[in-house]
Amino acid sequence: MDILEYLNQEWEPTLGCTEPASIAYAGMTSARQISGAASGLTLTVDPKIYKNSYAVGIPHSGHKIGIKWAAAIGCFLKNSESKLECFREIDEDVITKASKLINSGNVNIKIDKTRDNLFIDFEVTDGKDTGQCIIEGSHTNITLVTKNGQAVFETKVDLGTQKEVSARSWAASMSTPAMLEVVKDLNQEARSRVRNGSKLNLKIAEHGLTLFPQSFVKMTKADLLTGAAGLVCAGVYARMWGEDFPVMSVAGSGNKGIVCSVPLTILEKEWKLDAGKIEEALALAMLFTSKTTEALGTLSAVCGCSNAAGIGLACALVYLQDGGEKEISFAINNMVGNVTGMICDGAKIGCALKTMTAVDAAFRSTALAMSGIGIPFSDGIVGRTGSESLANLGKIAKDGMIRTDEEILKIMEEKL
């Protein structure tokens, strides 16, 4: 694999939160198998898809939120080629039909708690025909489509998972020196891809500030750190609220993409840095975000924006200040010793505050690392090196927080 293949898989556009968009994509694919208008649906998802679709805003919907709306809207969208940008097709007619379907009481949401990986099983009926679409492994990887119980499309090979794993395992397999070599050798196409995507994310962040009260906006102008953290917070808020701005995602998350890219993009001007250096730092942030996501799991019990993208940002900040492997390891240790344990309770506007915390932690962790200070091996879960710390973080997220994740899900189910 090379950096362009990596970017093809990990640096991709999405409109609105990825998980509800994936549900809607499954819905429209199912609805193509029925002849009439949808009169009922049953959606079965894994616990983490449920969490990340539970309370997030949907673009173009008049700020409708949540998994029921994502499912109902998907039944009335038409252009399946739009995939994760499908919400752009929403109009008044779609909202009216979706509202009628929800009010009928025939929108049934189920959680398959046996599923560890991404799973969406969407069945829709018009009273005569039934359509079904199953997505597994990654957000657009359809493995089964049926009409009235008969397979229209089926694949035994989970190509989406293979793609995702190949990109993230490639990043995870690389040592820090190898990553540094890759980013220093970016070709022009990779540089353009990275740069253009970061501009998209800055655009939604700047728009997000217009949604906040002046007291908050004024605070962001106090200093560079507060400004960078506030701008990221604004971008994530706008995305979670359902504003109509596409975002470049990293490791399956648009919020991770915002955390990784927005602070680095504004530093080009603030620190008077060479454009090429910023592009290299952006690529490095992505690689470390993917590497950490591989350790945590795609949809984790801990906040990926803090524990993956925050770490990616910290490593990139070290690079911008000409730090090397030692300083990057210190920065990772500082982040793991700080933000580990910040839970994921689904995608929603509250994620904006978590990302603000992550950016603050990344800048401060970097400042200490560049002064030769890293949380030592003797402290808690911190390892001898950054790589060891990431492995320990993965153990906490995948094994240690299983019960925590169950309790989070239980609380959310009771509220639906």
C-alpha positions, 0 to 999 in steps of 0.5 A: 500500500502507498499513501494514495491508496491509504487516502482513497480509503481513509480520507473521504467526504461525508455529509452529516454524521457517517452512521445515520447516512449509512442507515439511510443508504441501506434504507434507500437500497432496500426501498428500491426493491418495493413497488409502492411507498414504504409503510413500515420498516425494521432496522437492526443495528449493532450497538455502536451504530445505534449509539452514533445515530441516536441523537445526531442531526440530519442535514437538510431535514430542518434539524431532525435528529436521531435514528428513527428519522435517519431510517424513515428518511432513507426509505424515500431517497432515490439516488443510491449512488450518492451513498454517504452524501445521500442526505443532500437529496432531502426535500419537503416531500421526503420529510412529509413522507418520513414523518407520516411513516414515523407517526404510523408507529411502524418504524421498529428499531432493534439492537443486535448486541451479539454484533461486535463490528459494524452491522446494519440490517434494513427491511422495508415493506409497502404492504405487498413487497419487502426489500432488505439491505445488509451493510457490514464492516464499513459504512457503504459495504453492502453484503446482501440485498433481497426482494421478497426473501430472494437474493438480488445481490449477495457477496460472501466476501466482506470487501468493506472490512478488508479495505478498512483493515488494510488501510488501518493495519498499514498505518498500525504496522508502521513505526514512527520513523517509517511514518515520517519517511512516508509523509516527507515523501508525499507526491503532489497528488497526495498533497493536493488531496490532503490540502483540499480536504482540510479546506472543507473541514475549515469551512464548516468550522468557520461556519460553526462559529456563526451558530455560537453566542458572541460570548463564546466567539469572543473567548476564541480570540483570546489566544491561539490554543483557545482559538484552535480548540474553539474552532474545532468545537464549532465545526463538530457542533455544526456537523452534529447539528446537521448543517449542510457542509460536507466534511472529510472523514478520517478512520470512518469519522468526520469529527476525527477529520475536523480534529486532525485538520482544522488546528493544523490548517490555521497554524500555517498562517499563525506560525508562518509555516511552509505549506509543504510542512503543513501538508506533511503534518496533516498526513502524519495526523491522519496516519496516527489517527488510523493507527490509534483507531486500529487499536481502539476499534472503529466504533469504540467505547472511548471517544475516538475524537479524543483518544485517536484524533487527539493523539494524531493531532499531538503527533503532527504538532510535534512534527511542525516543531521539528520534533522526532521519534522521541518527542512523538513518543512523549506526546503520545504518552502524555495524551494516553495518560490524560484523555484515556477513559473519556467515554463515547456515548454516541454522536451528538452536539455534545461531542463538540465539547469533547473535541475542544478538550482533545485539542487543548490536551494535544497542544499541552501534551506537545508543549511538554513533549518538546521540552523533553517531558513525558509521563513515565512508564511507572504511571498507570497504563502508560507504556515505555514508548508511545507504541506501548501506550497505544496498545494499552489504550486499546486494551482499555477500550476493547476489553476494560470498558465492555461493561461501561459500554453496556451501561451507556447503551442501556441508558440510551435505550431507556430514553428512546 
